[in-house]
């Protein structure tokens, strides 16, 4: 029950954030995307180092 409430609350907050602060929301998502890409690059480099 709590998990469901927190999930819907998080979704509502996300939609509110995007609707009323689109520039800030875009910056946050760009930062998250960059972080995910950096992690992927690091894992790729690690695997390459193991194989080579």
Biopython code that builds the backbone (N, CA, C, O; Angstrom):
import numpy as np
from Bio.PDB.StructureBuilder import StructureBuilder

atoms = [
    (1, "UNK", "N", (0.818, -1.187, 0.000)),
    (1, "UNK", "CA", (0.000, 0.000, 0.000)),
    (1, "UNK", "C", (0.871, 1.264, 0.000)),
    (1, "UNK", "O", (0.625, 2.190, -0.773)),
    (2, "UNK", "N", (1.872, 1.296, 0.857)),
    (2, "UNK", "CA", (2.770, 2.455, 0.933)),
    (2, "UNK", "C", (3.539, 2.612, -0.382)),
    (2, "UNK", "O", (3.729, 3.726, -0.870)),
    (3, "UNK", "N", (3.978, 1.487, -0.947)),
    (3, "UNK", "CA", (4.733, 1.531, -2.204)),
    (3, "UNK", "C", (3.890, 2.156, -3.312)),
    (3, "UNK", "O", (4.393, 2.943, -4.114)),
    (4, "UNK", "N", (2.622, 1.808, -3.352)),
    (4, "UNK", "CA", (1.718, 2.342, -4.369)),
    (4, "UNK", "C", (1.533, 3.850, -4.190)),
    (4, "UNK", "O", (1.533, 4.598, -5.167)),
    (5, "UNK", "N", (1.377, 4.288, -2.957)),
    (5, "UNK", "CA", (1.210, 5.720, -2.667)),
    (5, "UNK", "C", (2.471, 6.494, -3.041)),
    (5, "UNK", "O", (2.389, 7.561, -3.649)),
    (6, "UNK", "N", (3.634, 5.960, -2.678)),
    (6, "UNK", "CA", (4.891, 6.637, -3.012)),
    (6, "UNK", "C", (5.129, 6.672, -4.516)),
    (6, "UNK", "O", (5.635, 7.664, -5.041)),
    (7, "UNK", "N", (4.769, 5.606, -5.208)),
    (7, "UNK", "CA", (4.937, 5.572, -6.661)),
    (7, "UNK", "C", (4.082, 6.640, -7.328)),
    (7, "UNK", "O", (4.581, 7.406, -8.154)),
    (8, "UNK", "N", (2.802, 6.699, -6.980)),
    (8, "UNK", "CA", (1.909, 7.695, -7.572)),
    (8, "UNK", "C", (2.303, 9.106, -7.153)),
    (8, "UNK", "O", (2.174, 10.041, -7.943)),
    (9, "UNK", "N", (2.777, 9.272, -5.933)),
    (9, "UNK", "CA", (3.254, 10.574, -5.494)),
    (9, "UNK", "C", (4.473, 11.024, -6.282)),
    (9, "UNK", "O", (4.593, 12.194, -6.644)),
    (10, "UNK", "N", (5.373, 10.092, -6.546)),
    (10, "UNK", "CA", (6.558, 10.404, -7.346)),
    (10, "UNK", "C", (6.203, 10.782, -8.769)),
    (10, "UNK", "O", (6.785, 11.707, -9.336)),
    (11, "UNK", "N", (5.251, 10.068, -9.345)),
    (11, "UNK", "CA", (4.813, 10.379, -10.708)),
    (11, "UNK", "C", (4.153, 11.759, -10.751)),
    (11, "UNK", "O", (4.397, 12.543, -11.668)),
    (12, "UNK", "N", (3.320, 12.043, -9.757)),
    (12, "UNK", "CA", (2.667, 13.351, -9.698)),
    (12, "UNK", "C", (3.695, 14.474, -9.549)),
    (12, "UNK", "O", (3.582, 15.514, -10.198)),
    (13, "UNK", "N", (4.689, 14.261, -8.700)),
    (13, "UNK", "CA", (5.740, 15.274, -8.530)),
    (13, "UNK", "C", (6.513, 15.471, -9.824)),
    (13, "UNK", "O", (6.826, 16.603, -10.191)),
    (14, "UNK", "N", (6.824, 14.385, -10.517)),
    (14, "UNK", "CA", (7.555, 14.467, -11.780)),
    (14, "UNK", "C", (6.765, 15.266, -12.811)),
    (14, "UNK", "O", (7.323, 16.138, -13.477)),
    (15, "UNK", "N", (5.480, 14.978, -12.947)),
    (15, "UNK", "CA", (4.651, 15.718, -13.899)),
    (15, "UNK", "C", (4.544, 17.192, -13.518)),
    (15, "UNK", "O", (4.599, 18.064, -14.385)),
    (16, "UNK", "N", (4.394, 17.473, -12.232)),
    (16, "UNK", "CA", (4.341, 18.861, -11.761)),
    (16, "UNK", "C", (5.647, 19.589, -12.076)),
    (16, "UNK", "O", (5.634, 20.729, -12.541)),
    (17, "UNK", "N", (6.774, 18.921, -11.820)),
    (17, "UNK", "CA", (8.094, 19.499, -12.059)),
    (17, "UNK", "C", (8.285, 19.814, -13.541)),
    (17, "UNK", "O", (8.784, 20.881, -13.898)),
    (18, "UNK", "N", (7.885, 18.879, -14.397)),
    (18, "UNK", "CA", (8.027, 19.088, -15.839)),
    (18, "UNK", "C", (7.110, 20.209, -16.321)),
    (18, "UNK", "O", (7.508, 21.019, -17.158)),
    (19, "UNK", "N", (5.893, 20.259, -15.802)),
    (19, "UNK", "CA", (4.923, 21.251, -16.259)),
    (19, "UNK", "C", (5.282, 22.673, -15.824)),
    (19, "UNK", "O", (5.127, 23.615, -16.602)),
    (20, "UNK", "N", (5.755, 22.832, -14.603)),
    (20, "UNK", "CA", (5.976, 24.179, -14.078)),
    (20, "UNK", "C", (7.429, 24.638, -14.122)),
    (20, "UNK", "O", (7.693, 25.835, -14.005)),
    (21, "UNK", "N", (8.364, 23.732, -14.284)),
    (21, "UNK", "CA", (9.783, 24.089, -14.367)),
    (21, "UNK", "C", (10.443, 23.298, -15.491)),
    (21, "UNK", "O", (11.342, 22.499, -15.225)),
    (22, "UNK", "N", (10.022, 23.498, -16.742)),
    (22, "UNK", "CA", (10.541, 22.667, -17.832)),
    (22, "UNK", "C", (12.052, 22.813, -18.065)),
    (22, "UNK", "O", (12.721, 21.841, -18.415)),
    (23, "UNK", "N", (12.581, 24.012, -17.873)),
    (23, "UNK", "CA", (14.022, 24.198, -18.073)),
    (23, "UNK", "C", (14.821, 23.437, -17.019)),
    (23, "UNK", "O", (15.817, 22.788, -17.338)),
    (24, "UNK", "N", (14.390, 23.516, -15.781)),
    (24, "UNK", "CA", (15.072, 22.787, -14.716)),
    (24, "UNK", "C", (14.933, 21.287, -14.909)),
    (24, "UNK", "O", (15.885, 20.536, -14.693)),
    (25, "UNK", "N", (13.739, 20.847, -15.318)),
    (25, "UNK", "CA", (13.518, 19.424, -15.551)),
    (25, "UNK", "C", (14.421, 18.919, -16.676)),
    (25, "UNK", "O", (14.977, 17.825, -16.582)),
    (26, "UNK", "N", (14.567, 19.703, -17.726)),
    (26, "UNK", "CA", (15.439, 19.313, -18.826)),
    (26, "UNK", "C", (16.888, 19.194, -18.359)),
    (26, "UNK", "O", (17.598, 18.271, -18.760)),
    (27, "UNK", "N", (17.323, 20.115, -17.520)),
    (27, "UNK", "CA", (18.687, 20.055, -16.980)),
    (27, "UNK", "C", (18.899, 18.795, -16.149)),
    (27, "UNK", "O", (19.945, 18.152, -16.244)),
    (28, "UNK", "N", (17.905, 18.442, -15.335)),
    (28, "UNK", "CA", (18.009, 17.243, -14.502)),
    (28, "UNK", "C", (18.103, 16.001, -15.378)),
    (28, "UNK", "O", (18.952, 15.141, -15.143)),
    (29, "UNK", "N", (17.238, 15.898, -16.384)),
    (29, "UNK", "CA", (17.248, 14.716, -17.241)),
    (29, "UNK", "C", (18.520, 14.648, -18.090)),
    (29, "UNK", "O", (19.021, 13.558, -18.364)),
    (30, "UNK", "N", (19.035, 15.785, -18.500)),
    (30, "UNK", "CA", (20.298, 15.799, -19.239)),
    (30, "UNK", "C", (21.431, 15.310, -18.344)),
    (30, "UNK", "O", (22.287, 14.545, -18.786)),
    (31, "UNK", "N", (21.439, 15.746, -17.100)),
    (31, "UNK", "CA", (22.455, 15.305, -16.147)),
    (31, "UNK", "C", (22.353, 13.805, -15.900)),
    (31, "UNK", "O", (23.371, 13.114, -15.855)),
    (32, "UNK", "N", (21.124, 13.295, -15.740)),
    (32, "UNK", "CA", (20.943, 11.850, -15.551)),
    (32, "UNK", "C", (21.408, 11.074, -16.772)),
    (32, "UNK", "O", (22.043, 10.028, -16.640)),
    (33, "UNK", "N", (21.098, 11.577, -17.955)),
    (33, "UNK", "CA", (21.535, 10.917, -19.182)),
    (33, "UNK", "C", (23.048, 10.883, -19.297)),
    (33, "UNK", "O", (23.623, 9.871, -19.700)),
    (34, "UNK", "N", (23.687, 11.977, -18.947)),
    (34, "UNK", "CA", (25.146, 12.039, -18.978)),
    (34, "UNK", "C", (25.745, 11.047, -17.982)),
    (34, "UNK", "O", (26.735, 10.382, -18.283)),
    (35, "UNK", "N", (25.148, 10.950, -16.806)),
    (35, "UNK", "CA", (25.630, 10.020, -15.792)),
    (35, "UNK", "C", (25.511, 8.578, -16.269)),
    (35, "UNK", "O", (26.438, 7.787, -16.094)),
    (36, "UNK", "N", (24.378, 8.235, -16.868)),
    (36, "UNK", "CA", (24.176, 6.872, -17.387)),
    (36, "UNK", "C", (25.186, 6.582, -18.498)),
    (36, "UNK", "O", (25.742, 5.485, -18.561)),
    (37, "UNK", "N", (25.423, 7.550, -19.363)),
    (37, "UNK", "CA", (26.397, 7.366, -20.438)),
    (37, "UNK", "C", (27.809, 7.180, -19.879)),
    (37, "UNK", "O", (28.568, 6.351, -20.380)),
    (38, "UNK", "N", (28.162, 7.942, -18.850)),
    (38, "UNK", "CA", (29.477, 7.799, -18.226)),
    (38, "UNK", "C", (29.645, 6.420, -17.587)),
    (38, "UNK", "O", (30.712, 5.814, -17.675)),
    (39, "UNK", "N", (28.586, 5.933, -16.947)),
    (39, "UNK", "CA", (28.645, 4.600, -16.348)),
    (39, "UNK", "C", (28.817, 3.544, -17.431)),
    (39, "UNK", "O", (29.621, 2.623, -17.282)),
    (40, "UNK", "N", (28.070, 3.672, -18.515)),
    (40, "UNK", "CA", (28.206, 2.736, -19.629)),
    (40, "UNK", "C", (29.611, 2.757, -20.225)),
    (40, "UNK", "O", (30.174, 1.711, -20.546)),
    (41, "UNK", "N", (30.164, 3.944, -20.369)),
    (41, "UNK", "CA", (31.523, 4.077, -20.901)),
    (41, "UNK", "C", (32.530, 3.423, -19.968)),
    (41, "UNK", "O", (33.448, 2.734, -20.413)),
    (42, "UNK", "N", (32.350, 3.644, -18.671)),
    (42, "UNK", "CA", (33.254, 3.036, -17.696)),
    (42, "UNK", "C", (33.172, 1.518, -17.715)),
    (42, "UNK", "O", (34.198, 0.840, -17.653)),
    (43, "UNK", "N", (31.975, 0.987, -17.799)),
    (43, "UNK", "CA", (31.820, -0.484, -17.878)),
    (43, "UNK", "C", (32.447, -1.023, -19.159)),
    (43, "UNK", "O", (33.094, -2.070, -19.149)),
    (44, "UNK", "N", (32.252, -0.308, -20.253)),
    (44, "UNK", "CA", (32.856, -0.726, -21.522)),
    (44, "UNK", "C", (34.369, -0.734, -21.441)),
    (44, "UNK", "O", (35.014, -1.673, -21.909)),
    (45, "UNK", "N", (34.935, 0.298, -20.854)),
    (45, "UNK", "CA", (36.392, 0.359, -20.684)),
    (45, "UNK", "C", (36.886, -0.771, -19.792)),
    (45, "UNK", "O", (37.938, -1.353, -20.057)),
    (46, "UNK", "N", (36.143, -1.086, -18.742)),
    (46, "UNK", "CA", (36.505, -2.171, -17.825)),
    (46, "UNK", "C", (36.526, -3.515, -18.561)),
    (46, "UNK", "O", (37.482, -4.282, -18.439)),
    (47, "UNK", "N", (35.483, -3.788, -19.313)),
    (47, "UNK", "CA", (35.404, -5.056, -20.051)),
    (47, "UNK", "C", (36.510, -5.131, -21.103)),
    (47, "UNK", "O", (37.117, -6.184, -21.302)),
    (48, "UNK", "N", (36.764, -4.016, -21.769)),
    (48, "UNK", "CA", (37.839, -3.986, -22.755)),
    (48, "UNK", "C", (39.188, -4.259, -22.109)),
    (48, "UNK", "O", (40.023, -4.958, -22.684)),
    (49, "UNK", "N", (39.408, -3.715, -20.921)),
    (49, "UNK", "CA", (40.662, -3.948, -20.204)),
    (49, "UNK", "C", (40.798, -5.415, -19.783)),
    (49, "UNK", "O", (41.904, -5.955, -19.771)),
    (50, "UNK", "N", (39.703, -6.045, -19.445)),
    (50, "UNK", "CA", (39.739, -7.450, -19.064)),
    (50, "UNK", "C", (40.091, -8.347, -20.253)),
    (50, "UNK", "O", (40.835, -9.317, -20.110)),
    (51, "UNK", "N", (39.557, -8.019, -21.406)),
    (51, "UNK", "CA", (39.759, -8.844, -22.604)),
    (51, "UNK", "C", (41.147, -8.611, -23.196)),
    (51, "UNK", "O", (41.798, -9.560, -23.633)),
    (52, "UNK", "N", (41.596, -7.384, -23.216)),
    (52, "UNK", "CA", (42.867, -7.052, -23.866)),
    (52, "UNK", "C", (44.074, -7.443, -23.076)),
    (52, "UNK", "O", (45.200, -7.216, -23.518)),
]
sb = StructureBuilder()
sb.init_structure("model")
sb.init_model(0)
sb.init_chain("A")
sb.init_seg("    ")
for serial, (resi, resn, name, xyz) in enumerate(atoms, 1):
    if name == "N":
        sb.init_residue(resn, " ", resi, " ")
    sb.init_atom(name, np.array(xyz, "f"), 0.0, 1.0, " ", f" {name:<3s}", serial, name[0])
structure = sb.get_structure()
